[in-house]
């Protein structure tokens, strides 16, 4: 309380309040179409931008820059900067076994005519890491794949959003 006004405690972990109430509400899987920002999706789902914080909270997104879907061009620009010292956007991030989908890191094939793979530090070619074909995955392909995973989120259904906010505020204010 300050000068007759209640001041919120900004040091309270909102995730703790969410953990206390989440079992009371339905959570639905949702696939984001396009690349809406959290406030745009909030408006599309709930006819209000004021619920963007709920989308972020429920999906444990602390930093929307890294934890929310981005346009492909933004991801490509990000990859150029992130990997500028690591082969650039088209450098090999890892290799993928096309059969098992297992990922292999830091491998190279000394003879391009043979599918025998070694660790990049095994310069004496003593320890074979993999035999067979592997598919190279570039840095930008990896980042685009990671970005696509962000399309799958969890939402509180629109018909429960007001009750969720009321319950959240009641419990949060009781904790302050």
C-alpha positions as a printed NumPy array, in Angstrom:
array([[  0.   ,   0.   ,   0.   ],
       [  1.31 ,   3.43 ,  -0.955],
       [ -0.608,   6.67 ,  -0.592],
       [ -3.877,   4.756,  -0.473],
       [ -3.107,   2.641,  -3.554],
       [ -2.41 ,  -1.064,  -3.52 ],
       [  0.943,  -1.731,  -5.189],
       [  1.384,  -5.145,  -6.84 ],
       [  4.277,  -7.288,  -5.699],
       [  6.235,  -7.721,  -8.925],
       [  8.555, -10.252,  -7.301],
       [  5.833, -12.898,  -6.95 ],
       [  6.278, -15.774,  -9.379],
       [  3.162, -15.859, -11.567],
       [  3.977, -19.461, -12.439],
       [  3.32 , -20.483,  -8.84 ],
       [ -0.166, -19.006,  -8.994],
       [ -0.772, -20.75 , -12.303],
       [  0.369, -24.057, -10.813],
       [ -2.146, -23.624,  -7.984],
       [ -5.142, -23.098, -10.283],
       [ -4.392, -24.866, -13.571],
       [ -6.166, -28.108, -12.642],
       [ -9.446, -26.182, -12.376],
       [ -9.458, -25.315, -16.084],
       [ -9.511, -27.077, -19.424],
       [ -6.329, -26.892, -21.451],
       [ -6.564, -27.497, -25.188],
       [ -3.917, -28.154, -27.779],
       [ -3.863, -25.521, -30.463],
       [ -1.889, -25.123, -33.681],
       [ -0.967, -21.572, -34.612],
       [ -1.633, -20.746, -38.26 ],
       [  0.531, -18.06 , -39.803],
       [  2.805, -16.019, -37.576],
       [  0.639, -13.964, -35.232],
       [  2.281, -12.261, -32.27 ],
       [  0.863, -13.252, -28.852],
       [ -1.384, -10.181, -28.691],
       [ -2.747, -10.895, -32.177],
       [ -3.538, -14.496, -31.27 ],
       [ -5.108, -13.321, -28.021],
       [ -7.405, -11.068, -30.025],
       [ -8.258, -13.846, -32.503],
       [ -9.109, -16.296, -29.714],
       [-10.563, -14.051, -27.025],
       [-11.537, -10.823, -28.872],
       [ -9.101,  -8.951, -26.63 ],
       [ -5.361,  -8.347, -26.635],
       [ -5.319,  -8.231, -22.835],
       [ -5.015, -12.026, -22.53 ],
       [ -1.667, -12.379, -24.299],
       [ -0.019, -12.897, -20.894],
       [ -2.134, -16.015, -20.398],
       [ -0.933, -17.518, -23.686],
       [  2.659, -16.832, -22.616],
       [  2.144, -18.091, -19.059],
       [  0.368, -21.331, -19.997],
       [  3.078, -22.121, -22.553],
       [  5.949, -21.134, -20.234],
       [  7.184, -18.478, -22.648],
       [  9.422, -16.065, -20.769],
       [ 10.842, -14.268, -23.793],
       [  8.496, -14.099, -26.799],
       [ 11.447, -13.425, -29.12 ],
       [ 12.804, -16.933, -28.501],
       [  9.703, -18.752, -27.343],
       [  7.084, -17.73 , -29.897],
       [  6.624, -18.522, -33.596],
       [  8.388, -16.122, -35.962],
       [  8.156, -15.464, -39.688],
       [ 10.542, -17.618, -41.73 ],
       [ 12.425, -14.564, -42.975],
       [ 13.094, -13.457, -39.396],
       [ 14.406, -16.94 , -38.597],
       [ 16.677, -16.836, -41.64 ],
       [ 18.074, -13.435, -40.618],
       [ 18.571, -14.727, -37.084],
       [ 20.472, -17.775, -38.394],
       [ 22.827, -15.542, -40.397],
       [ 23.792, -13.703, -37.199],
       [ 23.78 , -16.695, -34.851],
       [ 25.948, -18.917, -37.042],
       [ 28.233, -16.307, -38.597],
       [ 31.229, -17.947, -36.878],
       [ 29.909, -21.501, -37.275],
       [ 29.643, -22.078, -41.004],
       [ 26.957, -19.495, -41.648],
       [ 23.289, -20.337, -42.185],
       [ 24.158, -23.073, -44.686],
       [ 26.786, -24.706, -42.496],
       [ 25.989, -28.231, -41.269],
       [ 24.298, -28.185, -37.877],
       [ 24.058, -31.972, -37.571],
       [ 23.402, -35.09 , -39.626],
       [ 20.234, -37.158, -39.586],
       [ 19.857, -40.902, -40.026],
       [ 17.02 , -41.122, -42.592],
       [ 15.797, -44.433, -41.164],
       [ 15.872, -43.955, -37.385],
       [ 15.719, -40.109, -37.425],
       [ 18.559, -40.109, -34.886],
       [ 20.713, -36.989, -34.934],
       [ 24.505, -37.116, -35.125],
       [ 26.723, -34.163, -34.294],
       [ 30.279, -33.256, -35.26 ],
       [ 30.731, -35.986, -37.869],
       [ 32.591, -36.003, -41.134],
       [ 33.13 , -38.443, -43.956],
       [ 36.805, -38.459, -45.049],
       [ 36.016, -40.402, -48.237],
       [ 32.958, -38.951, -50.023],
       [ 32.541, -42.269, -51.855],
       [ 32.059, -44.254, -48.625],
       [ 29.373, -43.755, -46.   ],
       [ 31.74 , -44.176, -43.052],
       [ 31.511, -41.333, -40.549],
       [ 33.992, -40.239, -37.879],
       [ 34.009, -37.613, -35.162],
       [ 35.612, -34.409, -36.413],
       [ 38.306, -34.736, -33.716],
       [ 39.213, -38.325, -34.676],
       [ 41.834, -37.281, -37.221],
       [ 43.481, -40.732, -37.121],
       [ 40.164, -42.359, -38.194],
       [ 40.224, -44.842, -35.322],
       [ 36.62 , -44.771, -34.089],
       [ 33.814, -45.162, -36.618],
       [ 30.75 , -43.275, -35.381],
       [ 28.284, -44.363, -38.045],
       [ 28.135, -46.435, -41.206],
       [ 25.501, -45.639, -43.803],
       [ 23.976, -42.585, -45.426],
       [ 23.289, -39.49 , -43.336],
       [ 21.404, -36.376, -44.342],
       [ 23.066, -33.049, -43.522],
       [ 20.809, -30.545, -41.754],
       [ 21.96 , -26.955, -42.188],
       [ 21.921, -24.363, -39.436],
       [ 19.032, -22.51 , -41.042],
       [ 17.044, -25.736, -41.56 ],
       [ 17.552, -26.569, -37.891],
       [ 16.344, -23.115, -36.802],
       [ 13.321, -23.286, -39.119],
       [ 12.417, -26.729, -37.713],
       [ 12.735, -25.433, -34.149],
       [ 10.543, -22.466, -35.039],
       [  7.868, -24.771, -36.473],
       [  7.699, -26.674, -33.164],
       [  6.472, -23.438, -31.581],
       [  3.219, -23.681, -33.541],
       [  1.9  , -26.288, -31.093],
       [  0.697, -24.495, -27.994],
       [ -1.794, -24.918, -25.187],
       [ -4.707, -22.538, -24.674],
       [ -7.452, -21.96 , -22.156],
       [-10.725, -22.234, -24.134],
       [-12.434, -18.901, -24.82 ],
       [-15.504, -19.84 , -22.773],
       [-13.284, -20.292, -19.675],
       [-10.941, -17.33 , -20.065],
       [-12.866, -14.868, -17.872],
       [-13.195, -17.424, -15.044],
       [ -9.477, -18.184, -15.4  ],
       [ -8.561, -14.493, -15.039],
       [-10.905, -14.013, -12.067],
       [ -9.51 , -17.076, -10.292],
       [ -5.933, -16.128, -11.113],
       [ -6.373, -12.594,  -9.768],
       [ -8.143, -13.811,  -6.635],
       [ -5.403, -16.328,  -5.824],
       [ -2.601, -13.936,  -6.829],
       [ -3.983, -11.134,  -4.666],
       [ -4.385, -13.539,  -1.759],
       [ -0.693, -14.414,  -2.042],
       [  0.532, -10.808,  -2.023]])
